[in-house]
């Protein structure tokens, strides 16, 4: 089984990258409506604001993942497994399996501890 720190770091990098990509796509849709030339990369403040919004989006998804994990734990849809790198097995009928998986990768030690204490 992989150590938990590399799994958690990789999951955080993927989540932040996805947040930035979604925000950049939204900006590319909005910029033509505002008639701002795409060659203008913006000021440092604008870039910092975009990055800050991406971090807020990441924190929101993390919060939703935590709630989905707790709901799946309460419904007994997750268990420990040595097959996955994060050590969690999710039932096929779990409605938010991808969020549960994300939480298990973002916080692998906490996820295993919560499952074992149930």
C-alpha positions in Angstrom: 0.0 0.0 0.0 1.3 3.5 -0.9 2.1 6.0 1.9 -0.7 8.4 2.6 1.2 11.6 2.1 2.0 11.2 -1.7 -1.7 10.1 -2.3 -3.0 13.2 -0.5 -0.6 15.6 -2.2 -1.5 14.1 -5.6 -5.2 14.5 -4.9 -4.8 18.1 -3.8 -2.8 19.0 -6.9 -5.4 17.3 -9.1 -8.3 19.1 -7.4 -6.6 22.5 -7.6 -5.8 21.9 -11.3 -9.4 20.9 -12.0 -10.6 24.0 -10.2 -8.3 26.3 -12.2 -9.3 24.6 -15.4 -13.0 25.0 -14.8 -12.6 28.6 -13.8 -10.4 29.3 -16.8 -13.1 27.8 -19.1 -15.7 29.9 -17.5 -13.6 33.0 -17.9 -13.0 32.1 -21.6 -16.8 32.1 -22.1 -17.3 35.4 -20.2 -14.4 37.4 -21.7 -15.9 37.7 -25.2 -19.2 39.0 -23.7 -17.3 41.7 -21.9 -15.3 42.5 -25.1 -11.9 42.2 -23.5 -9.2 41.1 -26.0 -7.9 37.6 -25.2 -4.3 38.8 -25.8 -4.5 40.9 -22.7 -3.4 38.6 -19.9 -4.6 40.9 -17.1 -2.9 42.4 -14.1 -1.4 40.6 -11.2 -4.5 41.4 -9.1 -6.7 39.7 -11.7 -4.6 36.6 -11.8 -4.5 36.5 -8.0 -8.3 36.9 -7.9 -8.7 34.0 -10.4 -6.4 31.8 -8.4 -8.2 32.8 -5.1 -11.5 31.8 -6.7 -10.1 28.5 -7.8 -8.9 27.8 -4.2 -12.4 28.7 -2.9 -13.9 26.3 -5.4 -11.4 23.6 -4.3 -12.4 24.2 -0.7 -16.1 23.9 -1.6 -15.6 20.6 -3.4 -13.5 19.4 -0.5 -16.3 20.3 1.9 -18.9 18.5 -0.3 -16.6 15.4 -0.4 -16.3 15.3 3.4 -20.1 15.4 3.7 -20.5 12.7 1.0 -18.0 10.5 2.8 -19.8 10.9 6.2 -23.1 10.1 4.5 -21.6 7.0 2.9 -20.1 6.0 6.1 -23.4 6.3 7.9 -25.1 4.2 5.2 -22.4 1.6 5.5 -21.4 1.9 1.8 -17.6 2.0 2.5 -15.2 -0.4 4.1 -11.5 -1.0 4.4 -9.7 -2.7 1.6 -6.0 -3.4 0.8 -6.7 -3.4 -3.0 -6.7 0.4 -3.4 -3.9 2.8 -2.7 -6.1 4.7 -0.3 -7.3 1.6 1.5 -11.1 2.2 1.0 -13.7 0.1 -0.8 -16.8 1.9 -2.0 -20.1 0.1 -2.8 -21.3 0.3 -6.4 -24.7 1.8 -5.4 -23.1 4.8 -3.5 -24.7 7.9 -5.2 -21.7 10.1 -4.7 -18.9 7.6 -5.1 -16.6 10.0 -6.9 -16.8 12.5 -4.0 -16.2 9.7 -1.5 -13.2 8.5 -3.5 -11.9 12.1 -3.6 -12.2 12.5 0.2 -10.5 9.2 0.7 -7.6 10.4 -1.4 -7.5 13.9 0.0 -7.5 12.7 3.6 -6.4 9.0 3.5 -5.4 8.7 7.2 -8.6 10.4 8.4 -10.8 8.3 6.1 -9.3 5.0 7.4 -9.6 6.2 11.0 -13.2 7.1 10.5 -14.0 3.7 9.0 -12.2 1.8 11.7 -14.0 3.8 14.5 -17.5 3.0 13.1 
